Amino acid sequence: MVVDLDRNAGGGGCHALNSLASYEWNAWKNNWKLLRRHRAVIRERIGLRAPVLVLQTCFVMHHLVHRLLRQYAGRILRACGLMKKL
């Protein structure tokens, strides 16, 4: 599933927690609307028979894991001395 939302450039920069949380929340809402609106196409043409709630849960979990890894992996590796700060 592809989600394309504009990120707001204001409000503390692209790495501010508020803007990231707001972006993720909007992505989740947008994906939920898209899944609900196009559930027949998803089932018939794409062949995904899972309920919309399961698809949404997978989307949210993927985003959470991806965001957490991207946000904190570098910090953890630097703290362990495995990566130098650029």
Order of alpha helices (4+ residues) and beta strands (2+ residues): alpha-alpha
